[in-house]
Amino acid sequence: MTFPEELKYTKEHEWIKVEGNKGRVGITDYAQHQLGDVVYVELPKPGAFVKKMEPFGVVESVKAVSDLYSPVSGKVLEINESLVKAPEKVNKDPYGEGWMIIVEIMDPPELNDLFAVDAYRKYVSEEK
């Protein structure tokens, strides 16, 4: 399993890559392994507002249906529309083509509550 150094992570296994005042969000490699084959992804519409650690969408796999939680509060600027036709991208490339939303970060200090890579790696090892 991979855990890119430049990302921040949530206890619910989402990641965010901060790019200025924007954040690209998806689920972690660990999460997609736990879910199994992803068959459906439901995302908010661009322009929607998301709130830190509240659901913004759903990911459905052959094993389970799970809520997606936003790592930060903000406005959804873009969604990965390719996941509608190819949800398996979440399994194949969770940190690349499997990203889910880009959000305008409204409260940057919220990022301080997220895990850095070492803390997330430790959290995952304790959860197993």
ChimeraX attribute file (.defattr): number of C-alpha atoms within 10 A of each C-alpha:
attribute: neighborCount
match mode: 1-to-1
recipient: residues
	/A:1	8
	/A:2	10
	/A:3	18
	/A:4	15
	/A:5	10
	/A:6	10
	/A:7	19
	/A:8	23
	/A:9	26
	/A:10	22
	/A:11	14
	/A:12	15
	/A:13	18
	/A:14	22
	/A:15	28
	/A:16	27
	/A:17	19
	/A:18	19
	/A:19	11
	/A:20	8
	/A:21	12
	/A:22	19
	/A:23	22
	/A:24	23
	/A:25	28
	/A:26	28
	/A:27	24
	/A:28	27
	/A:29	22
	/A:30	16
	/A:31	17
	/A:32	20
	/A:33	13
	/A:34	12
	/A:35	18
	/A:36	15
	/A:37	19
	/A:38	23
	/A:39	20
	/A:40	18
	/A:41	24
	/A:42	17
	/A:43	19
	/A:44	17
	/A:45	14
	/A:46	14
	/A:47	14
	/A:48	13
	/A:49	16
	/A:50	23
	/A:51	15
	/A:52	15
	/A:53	16
	/A:54	14
	/A:55	16
	/A:56	20
	/A:57	18
	/A:58	15
	/A:59	20
	/A:60	18
	/A:61	18
	/A:62	11
	/A:63	12
	/A:64	12
	/A:65	15
	/A:66	14
	/A:67	15
	/A:68	23
	/A:69	24
	/A:70	24
	/A:71	30
	/A:72	26
	/A:73	20
	/A:74	23
	/A:75	18
	/A:76	23
	/A:77	17
	/A:78	17
	/A:79	19
	/A:80	16
	/A:81	15
	/A:82	13
	/A:83	21
	/A:84	13
	/A:85	11
	/A:86	14
	/A:87	22
	/A:88	21
	/A:89	19
	/A:90	28
	/A:91	21
	/A:92	15
	/A:93	14
	/A:94	22
	/A:95	24
	/A:96	12
	/A:97	16
	/A:98	22
	/A:99	24
	/A:100	26
	/A:101	24
	/A:102	23
	/A:103	28
	/A:104	24
	/A:105	23
	/A:106	16
	/A:107	12
	/A:108	14
	/A:109	10
	/A:110	13
	/A:111	19
	/A:112	9
	/A:113	12
	/A:114	20
	/A:115	18
	/A:116	18
	/A:117	16
	/A:118	10
	/A:119	13
	/A:120	18
	/A:121	17
	/A:122	11
	/A:123	14
	/A:124	13
	/A:125	9
	/A:126	8
	/A:127	7
	/A:128	5
